[in-house]
């Protein structure tokens, strides 16, 4: 079992990996592999593509470690790199990303509401019902919600990881949360209606 490293510990781990320490490299892998696998499934449902991309990522990390620079967040670095690998390898294998990779036009949406919507308690996203609702969202919205609430990335980091502009990242989150709130409200009304009918 890999310990829960602090930011300072991760920084030290990365520095030792860059110097060629295999144990540190193995620790980085063990510390992040589960999150990387989970995130990969938010990008594509192709298990082989995900696993091949992760393998390529860590192989290239080790082989090119002498040319790598310091990073303030190993997790952010790995997520962004994995997404790039999946997209590149998916194109090589002619994987159809049509459902997942559309670009959103921010249009005239009022982004001033974003902070209010994001204020929805993140722990609520752990409920089974909400997980089911999230699974019904478009793939890009699922990915943004996953990065925001399950991995605690900022909107700026999400934009970089997803390779979109900041407004598009905000749009994914805003639209997803708006849909989730509406679905939750409808679910609550359905429950109340059912209880009311049962009374009579």
N, C-alpha and C positions, 0 to 999 in steps of 0.2 A: 504494500500500500504506500502510495506516494504522499508525503506530508503536504499540508496546505502552506505553500511558500508565501512569504510576504513579498512586496514589490522589490525590496532591497535584496532579498534572498534570490529572487528571480534574476535580478540584474547581475548578481555575482555568478549565478548558474550560467547565464548567457556568456559572460566574459570568459569563464573557464572553458566553456564549449568552444569559443572562438580560438582558444589557445590549443585546442585539440584534445580536451579531456573527454574520453568516451563515457565515463560514468555520468558526467553532467549532461551529455547529449542524450543518454538513455533516460535520465530523469526528466528532461524536457519532453521527451516523447511520452513517457508514462503519465506525466502531469497533464498533458493536453489531448491525448489520443481520443478519449471518450467525447470531449467537447467537439473535437474536430469531426468525428464520425457523425455526431448528432447534427452539427451544422451542415455537413455535407448533404444530409437528407433534406435540408431546407432548400438546397440549390437544385438537386436532382434526385430522382428515385432510383437511379442506376447504381446499384451497390458496387459493381465491379469498377465503374468509373470513379467512384468515391475512393475506394481502397487503392486503386492504381495511382490516383492523384496524390493521396497521402504518402504512398510509398515513394513516388517520384519526388515529392516535396522534401522528405527527410533525406533521401539519397543525395539530392542536389545541395541541401543544406550542409551535409557533412563534407561533400566533395568541394564545395565552394566556400567553406567557412573562413578561409584566410582572406577572402575578398568581401566578407560581410562587415557591416558596421554595427555599432551599438544600437540598441532599441530600448525605448522606455517601457514597452509592453510586449512581451513575448507572445502573449495570446493574440493581441491585435495583429502583430506581424504574421503569425501563422494563419490566422483566419483570412487575412487579405491574400496571402500567398496561395492558400488552398483554393480560394474562389477562382483565382487566376488560372491555377492548374486545371480545375474542373472545366472551366470554359474552354481553355486551349485544347485539352485532351478530348473534350466533347466534340469540338469542331473537327478534330482529326478523325474521330470515330463517326462523324456525321450524326451525332445525337441531336434530336430536335428539341430545342429549348424554347419553342414558340410560346408555350404557356407560361414560362417562367421569366422570360427575358425581355418583355416589352418595356418601352420607356414611357414614363408618365409625364404629361405636360402639366406643370403646376397650375397653369391657367390663372383664374381669378380667385382661387380659394383663399379664404381669410386665414392666414397662418398664425394670426395672433391668438387663435383658439388652441393652438397646438399644446402649449404648456398646461392649459387647463385639462385637456384630454389625457395627456400623459400622466397627470396627477392621479389617475385611477390606480389604486394600490396594486403594486406588482405581484404581491402574494396571491391576489385574486386569479392571476394567470395560472396558478398551480391547480386550480380545480378541474376536475374531469370534464365537466360540462363546457367550460370555457375552452379547454383544449380541443374539444370536438368542434366548437364554433370556429376556432382558429384554423383548424384543418380544412374548413370550407372556404377560407379566404383565398384570393389569387396568390400564386406562389411567391411573388415578389413581396406582397404584404406580409405573408407568413414569415418570410426570411427577415424582414425588417423588425417585426415584432419579436422574433426569436433573438435577434442580436440585441435589441433594446432591453428586453425584460429578463431573458434567461442568461445573457452574457454581460449585461450592464455596460454596453458600449454607448458612447455619446452619439448624438445625431451626426456630428461631424465625422466621427470614426465610422459610423454606419455608411455614410456617403462614400467614404474612401474604400471600405471593404466591398461594397456593392458596385463600385465604379460608376457612380452617378453623381450629379450635382447635389448640393445641400438641400435645395428646395424639393427635389425629387424624393430624397430620403425622408424629409418631413412629410411630404405628401403620402408616401406609403404608410407611415405611422398614423398620420391624421385620419386617412380614409379607413384604415383597418380598425382603429379604435372607435370611429364613428359607427362602423358596421357592427362591431361587437356590442357596443352600447345598445344599439337598436335591437339586435337579436336577443340580448339579455332582457331588455324591457318587454319584448314580445313573449319571451319564455315565462317571465314573471306574471304577465297578464293571463297567459294560458293556464298557469297553475291556479291563480285566483279564480278564474272562470270555472275551472273544474271543481274547485272546492265549493264555490257558490252553487253549482248545479247539484252537487252531492248533498248539500244541505236540504235542497228542496226535492 
